[in-house]
């Protein structure tokens, strides 16, 4: 038996997992094809007791999960039990990653790779100061060119 946060996860045959997954060859996820809990995580019955399938898979193929850590699905697929897609992290880190995956506005860089600051517009939306400056420069250059165009047309 392997211990995880005071809970024992009994040993089981590898076939219990291999016969219960569908491998997605694009993402390399091992998608649990059996019972899911209400949150979408796989569950496995061992000796009449239910355990999280991803935790059982990790402890079976990799190692014991340290007591103070949670397993983060790097692939963001809750029913994935591929131990290569699972990483033990603190609850705070797991929550931070989940928030980033759900809401890209919490990213630290903009779509152009500039460092994102806490700058907000009058509606409260965050924006990239550097991109905004570049946009303003482009807009002003366009206005100057339009003004020159207009001046040239009037003079001729």
C-alpha positions as CSV (number, residue, x, y, z in Angstrom):
1,X,0.0,0.0,0.0
2,X,1.2,3.5,-0.7
3,X,0.2,6.4,1.5
4,X,-1.1,9.8,0.3
5,X,-2.2,12.5,2.8
6,X,-3.0,9.8,5.4
7,X,-5.0,7.8,2.9
8,X,-3.8,4.4,1.8
9,X,-4.1,3.5,-1.9
10,X,-3.8,-0.2,-2.2
11,X,-1.7,-1.8,-4.9
12,X,-3.5,-3.0,-8.0
13,X,-2.7,-4.5,-11.3
14,X,-1.6,-2.2,-14.1
15,X,-4.4,-3.7,-16.3
16,X,-6.9,-2.0,-14.1
17,X,-5.8,1.3,-15.6
18,X,-4.8,0.2,-19.1
19,X,-8.2,-1.4,-19.7
20,X,-10.0,1.7,-18.3
21,X,-8.5,4.4,-20.6
22,X,-8.8,5.6,-24.1
23,X,-5.5,7.1,-25.3
24,X,-5.8,10.4,-27.2
25,X,-2.8,10.2,-29.6
26,X,-3.0,13.9,-30.3
27,X,-2.7,15.1,-26.7
28,X,-1.3,11.9,-25.3
29,X,-4.0,12.0,-22.6
30,X,-5.1,8.8,-21.0
31,X,-8.8,9.5,-20.8
32,X,-10.6,7.7,-18.0
33,X,-13.4,5.6,-19.6
34,X,-15.1,4.4,-16.4
35,X,-16.8,6.1,-13.5
36,X,-16.4,9.9,-13.1
37,X,-17.3,11.9,-10.0
38,X,-19.5,15.0,-10.1
39,X,-16.5,17.2,-10.9
40,X,-15.3,15.2,-13.9
41,X,-12.4,13.3,-12.3
42,X,-12.1,9.6,-12.8
43,X,-12.7,7.3,-9.9
44,X,-11.5,3.8,-9.4
45,X,-12.8,1.2,-6.9
46,X,-10.1,-0.8,-5.1
47,X,-11.2,-3.3,-2.6
48,X,-14.7,-1.8,-2.5
49,X,-13.5,1.8,-1.8
50,X,-13.4,4.6,-4.3
51,X,-10.2,6.6,-5.0
52,X,-9.4,9.3,-7.5
53,X,-8.2,7.6,-10.6
54,X,-5.5,10.2,-11.4
55,X,-4.1,9.8,-7.8
56,X,-4.1,6.1,-8.1
57,X,-2.4,6.2,-11.4
58,X,0.3,8.6,-10.2
59,X,1.0,6.5,-7.1
60,X,1.0,3.3,-9.1
61,X,3.4,4.5,-11.9
62,X,5.5,7.2,-10.3
63,X,5.6,7.6,-6.5
64,X,3.8,8.6,-3.4
65,X,2.2,12.0,-3.5
66,X,3.7,14.2,-0.7
67,X,1.2,14.9,2.0
68,X,1.1,18.7,1.5
69,X,0.8,18.6,-2.3
70,X,-2.0,18.2,-4.8
71,X,-1.8,16.8,-8.3
72,X,-2.1,19.3,-11.1
73,X,-3.3,18.2,-14.5
74,X,-0.8,19.9,-16.8
75,X,-3.0,19.1,-19.8
76,X,-6.0,20.7,-18.0
77,X,-8.1,17.6,-18.7
78,X,-9.7,16.4,-15.5
79,X,-10.4,12.8,-16.6
80,X,-6.8,12.3,-17.8
81,X,-4.8,9.8,-15.7
82,X,-1.5,9.9,-17.7
83,X,1.1,10.2,-14.9
84,X,3.3,12.3,-17.3
85,X,0.5,14.9,-17.3
86,X,0.3,15.1,-13.5
87,X,2.6,17.2,-11.3
88,X,2.6,17.5,-7.5
89,X,2.2,21.1,-6.6
90,X,0.9,23.2,-3.7
91,X,-2.8,24.0,-3.6
92,X,-1.9,27.7,-4.2
93,X,0.0,26.9,-7.3
94,X,-2.7,24.5,-8.5
95,X,-5.3,27.3,-8.1
96,X,-3.1,29.8,-9.8
97,X,-2.6,27.6,-12.8
98,X,-6.3,26.8,-13.0
99,X,-7.1,30.5,-12.9
100,X,-4.6,31.2,-15.7
101,X,-6.1,28.4,-17.8
102,X,-9.7,29.7,-17.3
103,X,-9.0,33.4,-17.7
104,X,-6.1,34.5,-19.8
105,X,-6.5,38.1,-18.6
106,X,-4.4,37.0,-15.6
107,X,-1.4,36.3,-17.8
108,X,1.8,38.2,-17.1
109,X,2.4,39.1,-20.7
110,X,0.2,40.5,-23.5
111,X,-0.4,38.8,-26.8
112,X,2.7,40.6,-28.2
113,X,4.9,39.4,-25.4
114,X,5.2,42.7,-23.5
115,X,5.2,42.6,-19.7
116,X,1.7,43.3,-18.5
117,X,1.2,46.0,-15.9
118,X,-1.8,46.9,-13.7
119,X,-2.8,49.7,-16.0
120,X,-6.5,49.9,-16.5
121,X,-8.7,51.9,-18.8
122,X,-11.7,54.0,-17.6
123,X,-13.9,50.9,-17.7
124,X,-11.6,49.0,-15.5
125,X,-10.1,46.7,-18.2
126,X,-6.4,45.9,-18.0
127,X,-4.3,46.8,-21.0
128,X,-0.7,46.7,-22.1
129,X,0.9,50.1,-21.8
130,X,3.6,49.4,-24.4
131,X,1.0,48.2,-27.0
132,X,-1.2,51.2,-26.2
133,X,1.8,53.6,-26.8
134,X,2.5,51.9,-30.1
135,X,-1.1,52.1,-31.1
136,X,-1.2,55.8,-30.3
137,X,2.0,56.4,-32.4
138,X,0.4,54.6,-35.3
139,X,-2.8,56.5,-35.0
140,X,-1.0,59.9,-34.8
141,X,1.2,59.0,-37.8
142,X,-2.0,58.1,-39.8
143,X,-3.5,61.4,-38.8
144,X,-0.4,63.3,-40.0
145,X,-0.3,61.4,-43.3
146,X,-4.1,62.1,-43.8
147,X,-3.5,65.8,-43.1
148,X,-0.6,66.0,-45.6
149,X,-2.8,64.1,-48.2
150,X,-5.6,66.6,-47.6
151,X,-3.1,69.6,-47.9
152,X,-1.7,68.3,-51.1
153,X,-5.1,67.9,-52.7
154,X,-6.1,71.4,-51.8
155,X,-2.9,73.0,-53.1
156,X,-3.3,71.3,-56.6
